Amino acid sequence: FWLAPLLAFLPAAMGFAIIPFGQSFRSGGHTYHLSLLDPGNGMGMLYPMAIGATAVYGVLVAGWSSNNKWAILGSMRASAQMVSYELGMSLAVISVFMTTGGYDPHEIIQAQYGMWNVLPQILGCIVFCACMFAETHRLPFDFAEGEAEIVAGYLTEFGSMKFALMYLGDYIHIVTASALIVTLYFGGWRIPFMGDPGPLLSVLAFLLKTLFFCWLFVWVRWTLPRFRYDQLMKLGWKVMLPLSMANFLLHAYLMYRRG
């Protein structure tokens, strides 16, 4: 019960570590990358995907340790939801890795010089954004909490700083998800019609793009109503997964035709 808030908060915060929030620069014969982790560590964009997937353990532990029927129901909903939408999201990201030729975040951003990935991979971008809404438990996918149905879900028995950590983890997850969308599909720190903007302008561009998608998360939360749970699972398995598979096969075929 005491460990669950940390299990929910830490993966959300650690996922941002590999994302470049500005253009790399050279000084004194050394290259400095504007990211918390060195991109040459071999993990690349696989790191935030793997770390983000462990956030489900915090939700499961919170529901189980609360010894409350509403909490365990909310955590079961959340785990099924995250597993269902991880598949579609992963296939959408693999398409980006395949067309880029690697999963280094700096290579992905450099490959978007002249044209962002959102244009050739618009289908994958839509699937990824929708799956990120489900991964972060935001409306219309907030079945883990479901105040009108199951009180507050896995948060029912939490209060004080433990509740604050759980909620803070959700909002940090939104920031990380927005940064991932920007990096994979919207050019990262790149500015349209500009070559290399420099460290200061690139950080500002990345910040503005990330803030826009954070605003989009909040806007959708206050605009769309919650689905039924069967509609959620149907959307994940019968819509998002086939669309991401079709996007993956399409880009694999186009790469094969190009030789």
Residue pairs with C-beta under 8 A, 6 or more apart in sequence:
1 62
1 65
1 66
1 157
1 162
2 162
3 61
4 58
4 59
4 61
4 62
4 65
4 158
4 162
4 166
5 58
5 62
5 158
5 161
5 162
5 163
5 165
5 166
5 169
6 58
6 165
7 54
7 55
7 57
7 58
7 61
7 62
8 55
8 58
8 59
8 62
8 165
8 166
8 169
8 170
9 58
9 165
9 166
9 168
9 169
9 172
10 169
11 51
11 52
11 54
11 55
11 58
11 169
12 52
12 55
12 169
12 170
12 172
12 173
12 176
13 169
13 172
13 176
14 51
15 47
15 48
15 51
15 52
15 173
15 176
15 180
16 36
16 48
16 172
16 175
16 176
16 179
17 35
17 36
17 37
17 47
17 48
18 35
18 36
18 37
18 39
18 43
18 44
18 45
18 47
18 48
18 105
19 35
19 48
19 105
19 176
19 179
19 180
19 183
20 33
20 34
20 35
20 39
20 105
20 106
20 109
20 183
20 188
20 189
20 206
21 34
21 35
21 179
21 189
21 203
21 206
21 207
22 34
22 189
22 199
22 200
22 202
22 203
22 206
23 34
23 189
23 196
23 197
23 198
23 199
23 202
24 31
24 32
24 33
24 34
24 106
25 31
25 32
25 34
25 198
25 199
26 32
33 39
33 106
34 189
34 199
34 202
34 203
35 105
37 43
37 47
39 104
39 105
39 106
43 50
44 102
44 103
44 104
44 105
45 93
45 97
45 103
45 104
45 105
45 108
45 180
45 183
45 184
46 103
48 176
48 180
49 90
49 93
52 135
52 173
52 176
53 82
53 86
55 82
55 169
55 173
56 78
56 79
56 82
56 83
58 166
58 169
59 74
59 75
59 78
59 79
59 82
59 144
59 154
60 75
60 78
60 79
62 71
62 75
62 154
62 155
62 158
62 166
63 71
63 72
63 73
63 74
63 75
63 76
63 78
63 153
63 154
64 72
64 75
66 72
66 154
66 156
66 157
66 158
67 157
68 156
68 157
70 150
70 151
70 152
70 153
70 156
71 153
71 154
71 155
71 156
71 157
72 154
73 150
73 153
74 143
74 144
74 145
74 146
74 150
74 152
74 153
74 154
74 155
74 156
75 144
75 153
75 154
77 143
77 144
77 146
77 150
77 153
77 229
78 137
78 143
78 144
78 153
78 154
80 233
81 134
81 137
81 141
81 143
81 144
81 232
81 233
81 236
82 134
82 135
84 134
84 232
84 233
84 236
84 237
85 130
85 131
85 134
85 135
85 236
85 240
86 131
86 135
87 236
87 241
87 244
88 127
88 131
88 236
88 240
88 241
88 243
88 244
89 127
89 128
89 131
89 132
89 135
89 244
91 127
91 241
91 244
91 245
91 247
91 248
92 121
92 124
92 125
92 127
92 128
92 131
92 244
92 247
92 248
93 128
93 184
94 248
95 121
95 124
95 244
95 247
95 248
95 251
96 108
96 117
96 121
96 124
96 184
96 185
97 103
97 108
98 248
98 251
98 252
98 255
99 111
99 117
99 120
99 121
99 251
99 255
100 107
100 108
100 111
101 107
101 111
102 108
105 183
105 188
108 117
108 183
108 184
108 188
109 183
109 187
109 188
109 189
109 190
111 117
112 187
112 188
112 190
113 190
113 195
116 185
116 186
116 187
116 190
117 124
117 125
117 184
117 185
117 186
117 187
118 125
118 185
118 186
120 251
121 185
121 247
121 251
123 243
123 246
123 247
123 250
124 185
124 244
124 247
124 248
125 181
125 184
125 185
126 243
127 240
127 243
127 244
127 247
128 181
128 184
128 185
129 181
130 235
130 240
131 236
131 240
132 177
132 180
132 181
133 140
133 141
133 217
133 220
134 141
134 232
134 236
135 173
135 177
136 170
136 173
136 174
136 177
136 217
137 143
137 144
137 145
137 170
138 174
138 217
138 220
138 221
139 220
139 221
139 222
139 224
139 225
139 226
140 220
140 224
140 225
140 226
140 227
141 226
141 227
141 232
142 221
142 226
143 149
143 153
143 226
143 227
143 229
143 232
144 153
144 154
145 152
145 153
145 154
145 155
146 153
146 226
148 226
150 156
154 166
155 163
155 166
155 167
158 166
174 214
174 217
175 210
175 214
177 213
177 217
178 210
178 211
178 212
178 213
178 214
178 216
178 217
179 206
179 210
181 213
182 188
182 206
182 209
182 210
182 213
186 209
187 209
188 206
189 197
189 202
189 203
189 205
189 206
190 197
190 202
190 205
191 197
191 201
191 202
191 205
194 201
197 205
227 235
